């Protein structure tokens, strides 16, 4: 047997599954085998005369360490651990070639937290052949027990890589062995605990600026006036609107259309309180999204500042009007409107007090520009370099630094494979302003950054028609499910009409996922009136 596991090389030895071959080599006769089986049965069943019988066998067969091992087991089972430890030390001293004696002693040291003594018992290399270089044959249980205790030792001493290496050997040798399952469970438990500690440590370092209002607009209940009266259709239809209507609207004079669409976006800001009074209805509350997607279709770069004004609003506002579209689709809008205005995008992402996920689409859009326009790659890398270095300079500015945002931006740089920013990324980590719970630790990130075989993530921009089809499909699904709910309630005579929603729907935010499992927002599902 010769196999390499990273730095650990398993050198030639034979593994047997039948103990008979090993018994023969160690002078264990069939008669002794029967005595061993009988003695072990008595010990495990806690027979009254078990200790006396085993001691008689030890006296009769002093050359057989297994009988002494059974005495150790007996003492452990009845709670006399000091006696068990004493016998086991005797076994190791009298039978240095008996592996299970060493393993039991190592387990005792593990229990007592005497980790520094274990290499002296199992060998510095923690490899069975290195411990017994003269042996050519090992039984599978010897090997599995040896590596199982090695795994426990490395876990306790924090060397998880060495533990996982031994587990890999165990899987290769006998994946169905109970020792393999034990080792795998120990490593999994260690990783869960270590992951929780890392997450807790990272979360303790997490920083998020308080929102700072940019009061550019005053609230009103007055409808906006439009150059093109057809724009009012956006206030009358959900995404189930006949798409030909959208096409016709896009054919209106460009300049006046863009001006009207920006007024629609601003209307969502200035009449926020007005539109919050009635219950949410897709056909009356989708106008802002209609306008945003149409501005994207027009590549209306002159509307960028208005869209950024929308993103300057607080979390409550953005969740109400945009919700999860903020992280799924907003980058597409910023991409088309801002691809030639990187300075404006830089200034926005560096503004103090903006909501985390209003800033994230900015980086996503810039990353996509670098991916889709190779000739602009250096320009995009310079953009990140400038932004990152300002974050580093302002690392103590609690109004600006957002560790989640910076972590996600570092992830975008990874998708760009921007190795040119390695030194800057290291400085970000050194400044402790990267959300590691988002993007991972520095070593792993740098490894991935230089891994040419690592598949990068590239965002795909959907066509306007595809977006409308998808949103329309979702709305129809919600309507269908709500109709089923009403029919079911009407047919069930035992269900009384209730004034309030069932318990599972209580305390659910309007923009959170509905508990029913539809995958839709609560306000668009069971949070609708009459449900």
Secondary structure, DSSP 8 states (H G I E B T S, - for coil): --EEETTEEE-S-EEES-HHHHHHHTT--HHHHHHHHHHHHHHHTT-TTHHHHHHHHHHH-TT-HHHHHHHHHHHHHTT-HHHHHHHHHHHHHH-TT-HHHHHHHHHHHHHTT-GGGHHHHH-TT--HHHHTTT--EEEHHHHHHHHHHHHHHHHHTT-HHHHHHHHHHHHHHHTTSHHHHHHHHHHHHHHHHHHHHHHHHHHHH-----------S---------SSGGGGGGGT--TTS-HHHHHHHHTS-HHHHHHHHHHHHHHHHHTHHHHHHS---HHHH-HHHHHHHHHHHHT-GGGHHHHHHHHTS-HHHHHHHTTTHHHHTHHHHHHHHHTT-HHHHHHHHT-TT--HHHHHHHHHHHHHHHHH-GGGHHHHHHHHHHHHHHHHHTTT-TTT--HHHHHHHHHHHHHHT-GGGHHHHHHHHHTT-S-HHHH--HHHHHHHHH-TTS---------HHHHHHHHHHHHHHHHHHHHHHHHHHHH-TT----SS--GGGTT--TTSB-TTSSSSBGGGTTTSTT-
